[in-house]
Amino acid sequence: MNEAALINELKQGNQQAFTRLVEAYQHLVYSAILNIVQQAEEAEDASQEVFVQVYQSIRNFRGDSKLSTWLYRIAVSKALDCERKKKTKKRIGFVKNLVGFGSGEEETVTDFHHPGIALDNKESASVLFNALKQLPETQRIAFTLIKAEGLSYDEVSKVMNVSVKAVEALMHRGKENLRKILNNYYSEK
């Protein structure tokens, strides 16, 4: 079945079409989110939220981009929402501890649990993912979509709703910033 027919069936509320959509795109959505949030459980929850949003808003899909591009946009948005919630939770936990309402232990989210990384590579992967977290959001998203998801610059420009030149600039600045962060990390060791 071609994409246009699938979209048409989805807009008509066809449950089987929605099942086909989930089966066809669940790995893409999960992988994109996991590469940003780096927690399998959070990525699973956010992936479900993506498909709920797709189900609720498919009628508004105009077809200006490919369905996969639209799904990437929603997935990136949900992943960034997760990241913001984690930061807020950390700040609230810190403030609670400052004023004496906390449990005495700061509420933290574990730093790195990516199921796709082999155990012997976890330390170096953790260093890289922590360095990525230090990049500005747009650089991190562009870098992740290109390097981890394998999207082209053109596809990333559509997902991020920016020009290809902007993506090239984000990648260039992102690589430079990563070099600095990683150089600082390894020079301190």
N, C-alpha and C positions, 0 to 999 in steps of 0.2 A: 504494500500500500504506500502510495506517495504521501509526502508531507501535507500537501494541500487537502487531500481527502481525509487524512487523519485529523487535521485542524477542523475541517468542516464537521466531522462526526463529533469531535469534542465539543464544539460550539452547540451542537444539538443535544448535548447531555448524554451521549452514548457511553455507558459504563465500560463496555468492552474496549472501546477506543481509549478510555482513560487507563485501563489495565495495560494495554499495549504501550501507551506512552510511558507509564512507570517502568515497565519491563525494559523498554528500549533506552531510557535515559537515566535510570536510577544510579548506575555506576558513574556516569558523567557528573551528575549532581553531587553525589556523595564524595567523589574524589576531589572535586573543586572545593567543596566545603572543608573536607579533612585537611587539605593542604593549607588552609588558612587557620582553622581553629586548632588543629593538631591533637584533637581528642576524639576518639572513635565514637563515644557515646553522644557527645555534643553534635558531631557530624551527622549521626543517625537522626537525632531529634530535628536538627535544622533541615535535613533532607526531607523529612516528612512534612515540615512546615512549607517547604518549597512546593511540594505537590498539592498540598491543601490550597495554597495561594493560586497555583495554576488552575486547579479545579474551579475555584471561585471567580477567577478573573479571565478565563480563556475567551469569554465572549468579547472582551475588550482588546484582545490581540488583533492588531491591524495587519500583521503580515509584512511590516516594513523590513523585518530582518528574518533570518532563519529561526525556526523554533528552538534550535539548540542555543542560539545566541540569546534569545529571550530567557531561556532556562538558566544559562550562565549568569545573566544579569540578576535574576531573582536569587540564585544560589549565592553569589557574591554578597548581595545585600543581606541575606539571612546570616551568612558567616560573619559579616562585619557587625551585625546586631549582636551575635553571640559574644564577639570580642568586647564590644562595649559593655554588655551585661557583666562579663567577667571583671572588667576594670572597675565598674561601679560596685560590684560585690566586694572586691578587694578594698576599695576606698571606704565603704561603709563598715567593713570589718575592722579596718584600722582605726576609724573614728570611734567605733564602739569600744575598742580596747583603750583608746586614749581617755575616754570619759568614764571608764569603768563598767560599761555594760556588756563587754565581751566576755568570753569564756577564759580569757587570759592567753589564748592561742589565737594568733591572727588567722583569719580565714583565708586560705590560699588555694589556688587551683594548681594542681600539679603541672609542672613545667612542660613535660614532653612525653606523649604516649602516642606515637604514630605506628599503627599496626603494620604498615608496609615497609618498615625499616628493620633490617636484620639486627639481631641483638649485638653482634660485634661492631656494627656501624652506628649504634644508638648515640654514643658520645659525640662523634663528629657531626652526625645529623642534628643532634640537639644543639650544638654550637651554631650550626648554620641556621636552624629554625629560630633560635633566640636572636641571632643577628638580623634575620628577616623581620622579626617583630619590632626591631628598632628603626626600621625604615619608615618614612612617611607612608600613610595608608595607600596612596595612589601608586607609589613606586612598588610597594609590596604586592599589591594586587596585580599590576602589570607583570612583574617578575614571576609571580606564582603561576599566572595563567600561561605565560610563554614557556617558562622552564619546566614547571611541574606538569601542567596540563597539555603542553605541546600545541597550543593555539598559535596561529600566525599573528603577525602584527595587525593585519587587517581585521581579523576576527576579534582581537582584543580591543581594537579601536571601536568596534561596534558594541561589544559588551560594556565597555567603559563610557561609551558615548562621547569619544574624543577623536581627534584626527590621528592618522597613522604617524604623522610627524610628532605629535604629542606623546604617543606611545614610545616612539624611538627615543625621545628625550627622557621620558620616565625611566626607560631601561638603562640608558646611559648613566643617568644620575644615580639610579638604584645600584648599578654595578660598582660605580665609584664609591658610593656610601658603604656598600658591603665590603669592598676592599679595605676601606679605612677601619671599619668596625672589626673585621677579622684580623687585620694587621695589629690593631691595638690589643685584641684578645690574645693572639699568639705571642706578641712581644712581651706581654705581662707574665706569661708562663715560664 
